[in-house]
């Protein structure tokens, strides 16, 4: 019994991450829409929670500090580092046993 993401979701998530890495200035709407699938994917990817700290922190800070969801914001270096980990490792780590 394993929890794992379907291939299509992995490809879509990877594609979204690559687009964010190409342009490190994103709107709050884009940051939020990228963060949600990452948060969902942590259930199926074993060490993934370790690599979401800065992603979730930036999302929380920007949501609290702004009313304008379309204003571009510069992604932090820590956020980008975590996105690089996700891009490089989600295919390798997909599938987590739900039984001990």
LUMMARGU-520571 format. One record per residue (C-alpha): x, y, z; residue number from 0. Coordinates in steps of 0.2 Angstrom, whole numbers. Layout:
+-------+-------+-------+-------+
:    xx :    yy :    zz : vovex :
+-------+-------+-------+-------+
:     X :     Y :     Z :   NUM :
...
+-------+-------+-------+-------+
This chain:
+-------+-------+-------+-------+
:    xx :    yy :    zz : vovex :
+-------+-------+-------+-------+
:     0 :     0 :     0 :     0 :
:     8 :    16 :    -6 :     1 :
:     3 :    34 :    -8 :     2 :
:     9 :    41 :   -24 :     3 :
:     5 :    55 :   -36 :     4 :
:    -1 :    51 :   -54 :     5 :
:    11 :    54 :   -68 :     6 :
:     1 :    68 :   -75 :     7 :
:     0 :    77 :   -59 :     8 :
:    19 :    75 :   -57 :     9 :
:    22 :    82 :   -75 :    10 :
:    10 :    97 :   -72 :    11 :
:    18 :   101 :   -55 :    12 :
:    36 :   100 :   -63 :    13 :
:    31 :   111 :   -77 :    14 :
:    24 :   124 :   -66 :    15 :
:    39 :   124 :   -55 :    16 :
:    50 :   126 :   -71 :    17 :
:    40 :   141 :   -76 :    18 :
:    42 :   149 :   -59 :    19 :
:    61 :   146 :   -60 :    20 :
:    62 :   154 :   -77 :    21 :
:    54 :   170 :   -70 :    22 :
:    58 :   173 :   -52 :    23 :
:    45 :   187 :   -51 :    24 :
:    28 :   180 :   -49 :    25 :
:    11 :   187 :   -43 :    26 :
:     4 :   182 :   -26 :    27 :
:   -10 :   172 :   -36 :    28 :
:     4 :   162 :   -45 :    29 :
:    14 :   159 :   -29 :    30 :
:    -2 :   153 :   -20 :    31 :
:    -7 :   142 :   -35 :    32 :
:    10 :   134 :   -35 :    33 :
:    11 :   131 :   -16 :    34 :
:    -6 :   122 :   -15 :    35 :
:    -1 :   107 :   -26 :    36 :
:    16 :   106 :   -17 :    37 :
:     8 :   105 :    -1 :    38 :
:    -4 :    91 :    -7 :    39 :
:    11 :    82 :   -14 :    40 :
:    20 :    81 :     2 :    41 :
:     9 :    66 :     7 :    42 :
:    16 :    55 :    -6 :    43 :
:    34 :    61 :    -6 :    44 :
:    44 :    55 :     9 :    45 :
:    57 :    69 :    12 :    46 :
:    46 :    83 :     4 :    47 :
:    40 :    92 :    20 :    48 :
:    58 :    97 :    24 :    49 :
:    58 :   106 :     7 :    50 :
:    43 :   116 :    10 :    51 :
:    47 :   127 :    24 :    52 :
:    52 :   143 :    14 :    53 :
:    38 :   140 :     1 :    54 :
:    25 :   140 :    14 :    55 :
:    33 :   154 :    24 :    56 :
:    33 :   165 :     9 :    57 :
:    15 :   161 :     4 :    58 :
:     9 :   165 :    22 :    59 :
:    19 :   181 :    23 :    60 :
:    13 :   187 :     6 :    61 :
:    -5 :   183 :     9 :    62 :
:    -5 :   192 :    26 :    63 :
:     4 :   208 :    19 :    64 :
:    -6 :   211 :     3 :    65 :
:   -23 :   215 :    -4 :    66 :
:   -16 :   215 :   -22 :    67 :
:   -15 :   197 :   -28 :    68 :
:    -8 :   202 :   -45 :    69 :
:     6 :   213 :   -40 :    70 :
:    23 :   205 :   -45 :    71 :
:    34 :   199 :   -31 :    72 :
:    52 :   193 :   -31 :    73 :
:    54 :   175 :   -25 :    74 :
:    67 :   173 :   -11 :    75 :
:    83 :   163 :   -14 :    76 :
:    77 :   150 :    -1 :    77 :
:    60 :   148 :   -10 :    78 :
:    69 :   146 :   -27 :    79 :
:    81 :   133 :   -19 :    80 :
:    67 :   123 :   -13 :    81 :
:    58 :   124 :   -30 :    82 :
:    74 :   117 :   -37 :    83 :
:    74 :   102 :   -25 :    84 :
:    56 :    99 :   -30 :    85 :
:    60 :   100 :   -49 :    86 :
:    74 :    88 :   -47 :    87 :
:    67 :    75 :   -35 :    88 :
:    49 :    73 :   -36 :    89 :
:    50 :    59 :   -49 :    90 :
:    63 :    50 :   -39 :    91 :
:    53 :    51 :   -22 :    92 :
:    36 :    48 :   -28 :    93 :
:    28 :    34 :   -18 :    94 :
:    27 :    33 :     1 :    95 :
:    22 :    17 :    10 :    96 :
:     7 :    20 :    21 :    97 :
:    10 :     5 :    31 :    98 :
:    25 :     4 :    43 :    99 :
+-------+-------+-------+-------+
